[in-house]
Amino acid sequence: MSDAAHTPARPADDAAPAQPTARQVADRWVETLADLDPGIGTALGIRPGDDRMPDLSPEALAQRAAEARTALARLDGARITDDDDRRCATLLAERLGAALLLHDAHEDLATLRPIGSPVQQLQSIFLLMPAATDEDWSVIARRMARVPEAAASYRASLEAGLAGGTVSAPRQVEAVVEQLGAWLPDGDTPGWHASFAAGGPDALRADLDRAASSAADGVAALRDWLRTTYLPAADGVPDGVGRDRYLLAARGHLGAHLDPDEAYAWGWEELARIEAEMAREAERVLPGASVAEVFAHLDEHGEAVEGVEQVRAWLQAMMDLAIAELDGTVVDVAEPVRRVEAMIAPPGAAAAPYYTRPSLDFSRPGRTWLPTLGRTRFPTWDLISTWYHEGVPGHHLQLGQWAHRAGELSRFQTSIGAIPATTEGWALYAERLMDELGYLRDPGARLGYLDGQRMRAVRVVVDIGMHLGLRIPDGAPFRPGERWNHDLGLEFFRERSGSPDAFVASEIVRYLGWPGQAISYKLGERAWLAGRDAARRRREAAGEELDLRAWHTAALSLGSLGLDDLQRELAAL
């Protein structure tokens, strides 16, 4: 079938077995995926006793693709019962179609990067597991002992990619080698798995210690193979993936087809708009100073939180206050969604803050994660808007509301069917919303918000530019006429960032290893804003005002959609 919008099947005759609804097909697909990939069951909280590690081998990838084709066939015969069902069918068809395009192009054999790839599951899966009872820790010990098995299965897929000529670039290999090294024991430092296992009960100490040692051996073996075998084989592989591969990858992140030339031109326009506003805001903070000088001033003289635990508590208080003040005025927050936890990211995590969603039963709450990068002092000017993005009203309100509605929609629409542009677009919209509501009155905080907006516009320009090798436009404020590559992307971002050099460098590596993901933020925000504007115009044409509280609550209850479908649905609310 086509992976375009799904159309309702004809009603079955009375003698035929009842056809499943689209939501039933989608929920069956979630169960299938949880059977195939225990990481999904753990993330959703629907397989609490599952002690398997994910099978990342070529055979497992092929089985997953075969099951996806079966699910598409089931969807062809599904009934469409209401608007939620229609949206579910559209989403499932699009997601399965996009995933199969990537699989058929062998892109799943070169998913090596320091963020958002299978290798991170060797660590991250344990952070999502229940750890309240001895039985919980027994499951953790059994799963941790299987880390070498999962690492070997991942290596098998990378080997298949090498054999077929689908290979990650050297920078990605080097970044993952460094990341895996950070998880391993080093002198008196016990290593990540041992440190995690140390939190378990004394009754299971021997099992946990053996499992942690085994996990470290598996991680070390993968790291060494990457360094000695994969890295030399990757020599000469370009950083950028080219237009055809980029469009495939972007489809996965947008849930829609991309016009890269239009998006590239728009990214330049949006960047110019934001930088002009930043110059005005910088003048408010420190008259006569440049934006970079204002950043340095805020880092040294602006408000800051001292101490790792202190900043965690500060972020927690900020999110709790946002929920209390926005609930019932800007959006309706369901009771279980009111709980969110601020956390400190473990060593070896990505350099950027991130969010992990709640389990479907909310036994594990939604959590924001701050990588400290060795810091103990945290200026707040660039944290405030970031936590509106990662926490409240950003990712937590959207993904928490999806979990709350999972029983009415489908688990697929509200969890693993999530499209990055829809979620990242909402989170970036949430930052703008808090600015519109007056929560960024302090000039430093508003400049931090604009810096984040600028970074997302830079991402559109450099992500598309580097992967497609595009020419920098004549008249651009940076090396006009030259063609993008890693070094120019790094230079361009460094000149337009208030972030440390280590973060900037890690971001460029991230964009090159995760094509199309970086553009999802700004293009997603654009769709959310266009949908809101269209809804407002429709209401005004009817002589009404748009009720933002009702609109936000309804919008967050839609579940996941690709960008084109999202914009249409938002306009109709």
C-alpha positions in Angstrom: 0.0 0.0 0.0 1.0 3.6 -0.3 2.6 5.2 2.8 0.5 8.3 2.2 -2.7 9.1 4.2 -4.6 5.9 4.9 -8.2 5.8 3.6 -11.0 3.8 5.3 -11.6 0.3 4.1 -15.1 -0.6 3.0 -17.3 -2.0 5.7 -17.1 -5.8 6.1 -20.2 -7.8 5.2 -22.1 -9.4 8.0 -20.7 -12.8 7.4 -17.0 -11.8 7.6 -15.0 -11.6 10.8 -14.9 -8.2 12.3 -12.1 -6.1 10.9 -9.7 -4.5 13.5 -9.7 -0.8 13.9 -6.6 1.2 13.0 -5.9 1.7 16.7 -6.1 -2.1 17.3 -3.6 -2.6 14.5 -1.3 0.0 15.9 -1.5 -1.4 19.4 -0.7 -4.9 18.1 2.3 -3.4 16.4 3.5 -1.9 19.7 3.2 -5.4 21.3 5.1 -6.9 18.4 7.9 -4.4 18.7 8.1 -4.9 22.5 8.5 -8.7 21.8 11.2 -8.0 19.3 13.0 -5.2 21.1 13.0 -5.4 24.9 14.2 -1.8 25.1 10.8 -0.6 23.8 9.0 -2.6 26.5 11.2 -1.1 29.2 10.8 2.4 27.9 7.0 2.0 27.9 6.9 0.2 31.2 5.0 -2.7 29.8 7.6 -5.5 30.3 8.9 -5.0 33.8 10.4 -8.5 34.2 12.0 -8.7 30.8 15.7 -9.3 31.3 16.7 -9.5 27.7 19.0 -7.0 26.0 18.0 -5.8 22.5 19.1 -7.9 19.6 20.8 -5.5 17.2 21.9 -8.1 14.6 21.1 -8.0 10.9 18.7 -10.9 11.4 16.8 -9.0 14.0 16.6 -5.9 11.8 15.3 -8.1 8.9 12.7 -9.7 11.2 11.5 -6.2 12.3 11.1 -5.1 8.7 9.1 -8.3 7.9 6.8 -7.6 10.8 6.4 -4.0 9.6 5.2 -5.2 6.2 2.7 -7.5 7.9 1.4 -4.6 10.0 1.0 -2.5 6.8 -1.0 -5.4 5.3 -3.2 -5.5 8.4 -3.7 -1.7 8.2 -5.0 -2.1 4.6 -8.0 -4.0 6.0 -8.6 -1.9 9.1 -11.8 0.0 10.0 -11.6 3.7 10.6 -14.1 4.5 13.4 -13.5 8.2 14.3 -11.0 11.1 13.9 -8.6 9.6 16.4 -8.6 6.3 14.4 -8.1 8.2 11.2 -5.1 10.0 12.6 -3.7 6.8 13.9 -4.0 5.1 10.5 -2.3 8.0 8.8 0.5 8.0 11.3 1.1 4.2 11.3 1.2 4.1 7.5 3.7 6.9 7.4 5.9 5.6 10.1 6.1 2.1 8.8 6.7 3.3 5.3 9.5 5.6 6.4 11.1 2.9 8.4 11.0 0.4 5.6 12.6 2.9 3.2 15.5 3.3 5.6 15.8 -0.5 6.1 15.7 -1.2 2.4 18.4 1.3 1.8 20.5 -0.5 4.5 20.7 2.7 6.6 20.1 0.6 9.8 23.6 -0.9 9.3 25.4 2.4 9.8 23.7 3.9 12.9 26.9 4.7 14.7 26.9 8.0 16.4 27.2 9.3 20.0 23.5 10.1 20.4 20.3 8.4 19.4 21.9 5.2 18.2 21.6 1.6 19.3 25.0 1.7 21.1 23.6 4.1 23.8 21.2 1.4 24.8 24.1 -0.5 26.4 23.8 2.2 29.1 20.5 4.0 28.8 18.2 0.9 29.1 19.2 0.5 32.8 18.2 4.1 33.6 14.6 3.2 32.6 14.3 0.0 34.6 12.4 -0.3 37.9 14.9 -0.4 40.8 12.7 -0.4 43.9 12.8 -4.0 45.0 15.3 -6.9 45.2 13.4 -8.6 42.3 13.9 -5.4 40.3 17.6 -5.5 40.9 17.7 -9.2 40.1 16.2 -8.4 36.7 18.8 -5.6 36.3 21.7 -8.1 37.1 20.5 -10.6 34.6 20.1 -8.0 31.9 23.4 -6.4 32.6 25.2 -9.7 32.3 23.8 -9.8 28.7 25.4 -6.5 27.6 28.3 -8.4 25.8 25.7 -10.3 23.8 23.9 -7.1 22.7 27.2 -5.4 21.9 28.2 -8.4 19.7 24.9 -8.2 17.9 25.4 -4.5 17.2 28.9 -5.3 15.9 27.4 -7.9 13.5 25.2 -5.2 12.0 28.1 -2.8 11.6 30.2 -5.6 10.0 27.3 -6.2 7.5 27.3 -2.4 6.8 31.1 -2.5 6.2 30.7 -5.5 3.8 27.9 -3.7 1.9 29.6 -0.3 1.8 27.2 1.5 4.2 29.6 2.9 6.7 29.6 5.7 9.3 32.1 8.4 9.0 35.4 8.5 11.0 34.3 11.4 13.3 31.3 9.3 14.4 33.5 6.3 15.2 35.9 8.4 17.2 33.1 10.0 19.2 31.6 6.7 20.1 35.0 5.2 21.0 35.5 8.1 23.4 32.0 7.7 24.8 32.4 4.0 25.4 35.8 4.7 27.1 34.0 7.1 29.5 31.8 4.2 30.6 34.7 1.9 31.5 36.8 1.5 34.7 39.8 3.7 34.8 42.2 3.4 37.8 40.2 4.1 40.9 37.1 5.0 38.9 34.8 1.9 38.8 33.1 2.4 35.5 29.5 3.3 34.7 27.9 -0.2 35.0 29.7 -0.9 38.3 28.6 2.5 39.7 25.0 1.8 38.7 25.1 -1.7 40.1 26.5 -0.3 43.4 23.0 1.1 44.1 21.6 -2.4 44.4 20.9 -4.5 47.6 23.7 -6.3 49.4 21.8 -9.6 49.0 22.5 -9.4 45.3 26.0 -7.9 45.5 27.9 -10.8 44.0 25.4 -11.1 41.1 25.5 -7.4 40.4 29.3 -7.1 40.6 29.7 -10.1 38.2 27.1 -8.6 35.8 28.8 -5.2 35.9 32.2 -6.7 35.2 30.7 -8.7 32.3 29.1 -5.5 30.9 32.4 -3.6 31.1 34.1 -6.5 29.2 31.4 -6.3 26.5 31.7 -2.5 26.2 35.5 -2.7 26.1 35.4 -5.3 23.4 33.1 -3.2 21.2 35.2 -0.1 21.8 38.4 -1.9 20.8 36.9 -3.4 17.7 35.6 0.0 16.6 39.0 1.6 17.2 41.1 -1.1 15.5 38.9 -2.5 12.8 35.9 -0.2 12.0 37.8 3.1 12.2 40.5 2.2 9.6 37.8 0.8 7.3 35.9 4.1 7.6 38.9 6.1 6.4 37.8 8.3 3.6 34.1 8.1 4.2 32.7 11.7 3.9 31.1 13.4 6.8 28.0 14.4 4.7 25.6 11.7 3.4 24.5 13.5 0.2 21.1 14.5 -1.0 19.4 11.1 -1.5 20.4 9.7 1.8 19.6 13.0 3.6 16.1 13.1 2.2 15.5 9.6 3.4 16.8 10.5 6.9 14.9 13.7 7.0 11.6 11.9 6.2 12.2 9.9 9.4 12.5 13.0 11.5 9.8 15.1 9.9 7.1 12.6 9.0 6.9 14.6 5.8 8.8 15.1 2.6 11.4 17.9 2.7 12.2 20.6 0.2 15.8 21.1 1.3 16.4 24.1 -0.9 13.4 26.0 0.5 14.3 25.0 4.1 17.9 26.1 3.6 16.9 29.5 2.3 14.4 29.9 5.1 17.0 29.0 7.7 19.2 31.9 6.5 16.2 34.3 6.7 15.2 33.1 10.2 18.8 33.3 11.4 19.1 36.9 10.2 15.8 37.8 12.0 16.9 36.2 15.3 20.4 37.8 15.2 18.9 41.3 14.8 16.7 40.7 17.8 19.6 39.4 19.8 21.6 42.6 19.1 18.7 44.7 20.5 18.4 42.4 23.5 22.2 42.6 24.2 22.0 46.4 24.2 19.4 46.1 27.0 21.8 43.9 29.1 25.1 45.8 28.5 24.8 48.9 26.4 27.5 49.2 23.8 28.7 45.5 24.1 28.5 42.8 21.4 26.4 39.7 21.9 29.5 37.7 22.7 30.6 40.2 25.3 27.2 40.1 26.9 27.4 36.3 27.1 30.8 36.5 28.8 29.4 39.2 31.2 26.4 37.0 32.1 28.6 34.0 32.7 30.8 35.9 35.1 28.4 38.4 36.7 24.9 37.1 36.0 22.8 35.0 38.4 24.2 31.5 38.9 23.6 28.4 41.0 26.6 26.9 42.9 26.7 23.1 43.2 25.4 20.1 41.3 22.7 19.1 43.7 21.7 22.8 44.1 21.2 23.3 40.4 19.1 20.1 40.2 16.9 21.4 43.0 16.6 24.8 41.3 15.5 23.2 38.0 13.0 21.1 39.9 11.5 24.1 41.6 11.3 25.9 38.3 9.3 23.1 36.7 7.0 22.7 39.7 6.2 26.5 39.6 5.6 26.4 35.8 3.0 23.6 36.3 1.3 25.4 39.1 1.0 28.7 37.2 0.1 27.3 33.7 -2.4 24.7 34.8 -5.9 25.9 34.2 -4.8 29.2 32.6 -2.7 28.3 29.5 -3.3 24.5 29.4 -5.0 21.9 31.4 -2.5 19.5 33.1 -3.7 16.0 34.0 -3.0 15.0 37.5 -0.4 12.3 36.7 1.5 14.7 34.5 2.0 17.1 37.3 4.9 15.0 38.5 8.3 15.6 36.8 11.8 15.0 38.1 15.0 17.0 37.4 18.0 14.7 37.2 21.8 15.0 36.6 22.9 13.1 33.5 25.3 10.2 34.0 28.9 10.4 32.7 29.3 9.7 29.0 25.9 11.1 28.2 25.5 13.6 25.3 26.6 17.2 26.0 23.1 18.7 25.6 20.3 18.5 28.2 17.5 16.0 27.4 14.2 14.5 28.5 13.0 11.0 29.1 9.3 10.3 28.9 7.2 8.7 31.7 6.2 5.1 31.5 2.6 4.6 30.4 1.4 3.9 33.9 3.5 6.8 35.3 5.3 4.5 37.7 8.4 6.1 36.2 7.9 9.9 35.9 9.0 12.1 33.1 12.6 13.3 33.8 14.8 16.1 32.6 18.6 15.5 32.5 21.4 18.0 32.9 24.9 17.0 31.8 27.3 18.9 34.1 30.4 18.5 31.9 32.5 18.7 35.0 31.0 22.1 36.1 29.9 23.0 39.6 28.7 26.6 38.8 25.7 27.0 36.5 24.8 30.5 35.2 21.0 30.6 34.9 20.6 32.9 31.9 21.0 30.0 29.4 19.2 27.3 31.6 15.8 28.9 32.0 14.5 28.7 28.5 16.2 25.3 28.0 14.1 23.9 30.9 10.9 25.3 29.5 11.9 23.3 26.4 12.9 20.0 28.1 10.5 20.2 31.0 7.4 22.4 31.4 5.6 23.4 29.2 7.8 21.6 26.7 8.5 17.9 26.3 7.0 16.9 29.6 3.6 18.4 29.1 3.3 17.0 25.6 4.7 13.5 26.2 3.1 13.3 29.6 -0.3 14.1 28.1 0.3 11.5 25.4 0.9 8.9 28.1 -2.2 10.0 29.9 -4.3 9.6 26.7 -2.7 6.3 25.6 -5.8 4.3 26.5 -8.0 6.6 24.4 -5.7 6.9 21.4 -3.2 4.1 20.9 0.1 3.3 22.5 1.7 3.8 19.1 0.3 7.4 18.7 1.5 8.3 22.1 4.8 6.7 22.4 7.0 4.9 19.8 5.2 6.6 16.9 6.5 10.0 18.0 7.9 12.1 15.2 10.8 14.3 16.3 9.6 17.4 14.4 6.3 17.2 16.2 7.8 16.8 19.7 10.9 19.1 19.2 8.7 21.6 17.4 6.3 21.7 20.4 9.2 22.1 22.8 10.6 25.1 20.8 7.1 26.5 20.5 6.8 26.2 24.3 9.9 28.4 24.7 8.4 31.0 22.5 5.1 30.7 24.4 6.8 31.4 27.7 8.4 34.5 26.1 5.0 35.6 24.8 3.5 35.1 28.3 6.2 37.3 29.9 8.2 34.7 31.7 11.5 35.9 30.3 11.4 39.5 31.6 15.0 39.4 32.7 17.1 40.6 29.8 19.7 37.8 30.4 17.0 35.1 30.4 15.5 36.4 27.2 18.9 36.6 25.5 19.4 32.9 26.5 16.1 32.1 24.8 17.1 33.9 21.7 20.5 32.2 21.7 18.7 28.8 21.8 16.5 30.0 18.9 19.6 31.1 17.0 21.2 27.7 17.5 18.1 25.9 16.0 18.2 28.3 13.0 22.0 27.6 12.6 21.1 23.9 12.7 18.9 24.2 9.7 21.6 26.0 7.7 24.5 23.8 8.6 22.8 20.5 8.7 21.3 20.8 5.2 24.4 22.7 4.0 27.0 20.2 5.3 25.2 17.0 4.2 24.3 18.3 0.8 27.6 20.2 0.3 25.6 23.4 -0.6 27.1 26.7 -1.5 27.0 29.5 0.9 24.9 32.3 -0.7 26.4 35.5 -2.1 25.9 38.2 0.4 25.8 35.9 3.4 27.6 37.2 6.5 30.0 34.1 6.5 32.3 33.0 3.7 30.0 33.7 0.7 30.5 31.4 -2.2 32.2 28.6 -0.3 30.8 25.1 0.1 29.9 23.7 3.5 32.0 21.1 5.2 32.7 20.1 8.8 35.3 22.8 9.4 33.1 25.6 8.1 30.1 24.3 10.1 32.2 24.3 13.3 33.5 27.8 12.6 30.0 29.1 11.7 28.4 27.6 14.8 31.3 28.7 17.1 30.8 32.3 16.0 27.1 32.1 16.7 27.0 30.3 20.0 27.3 31.3 23.6 28.2 27.7 24.4 31.6 26.2 25.4 33.8 24.9 22.5 33.4 21.3 23.7 29.6 21.6 23.3 29.9 23.3 19.9 32.2 20.6 18.6 29.9 17.8 19.9 26.9 19.4 18.2 28.6 19.5 14.8 29.5 15.8 15.1 25.9 15.1 16.2 24.5 16.8 13.1 26.8 14.9 10.8 26.0 11.6 12.4 22.2 12.1 12.6 21.2 13.7 9.3 17.9 15.5 9.3 17.4 15.4 13.1 18.8 18.9 13.7 16.3 20.6 11.4 13.3 19.1 13.1 13.2 21.7 15.9 12.8 24.8 13.8 10.7 23.2 11.0 8.6 21.7 13.7 8.1 25.0 15.5 7.2 26.6 12.1 4.4 24.0 11.7 3.1 24.6 15.2 3.0 28.4 14.7 1.4 28.0 11.3 -1.3 25.8 12.7 -2.0 28.2 15.6 -2.2 31.1 13.2 -4.5 29.3 10.9 -6.8 28.3 13.8 -6.8 31.9 15.0 -7.8 33.2 11.5 -10.5 30.6 11.3 -12.0 31.6 14.6 -11.8 35.3 13.8 -13.6 34.7 10.5 -16.4 33.2 12.6 -16.4 36.3 14.9 -14.7 34.4 17.7 -11.5 34.6 19.6 -9.1 31.6 19.8 -9.1 30.2 23.4 -5.4 29.3 23.8 -6.1 27.2 26.9 -8.5 25.0 25.0 -6.4 25.0 21.9 -3.2 24.0 23.7 -5.0 21.2 25.6 -6.6 19.9 22.4 -3.3 20.2 20.5 -1.4 18.2 23.1 -4.1 15.5 23.0 -3.8 14.8 19.3 -0.9 12.3 19.6 1.9 12.1 17.1 1.5 13.3 13.5 3.9 14.1 10.6 4.3 17.8 10.0 2.0 18.2 7.1 -0.8 16.3 8.9 0.0 18.2 12.1 -0.4 21.6 10.6 -3.7 20.7 9.0 -5.1 19.2 12.3 -4.0 22.2 14.4 -5.7 24.6 12.0 -9.0 22.7 12.5 -8.9 22.9 16.4 
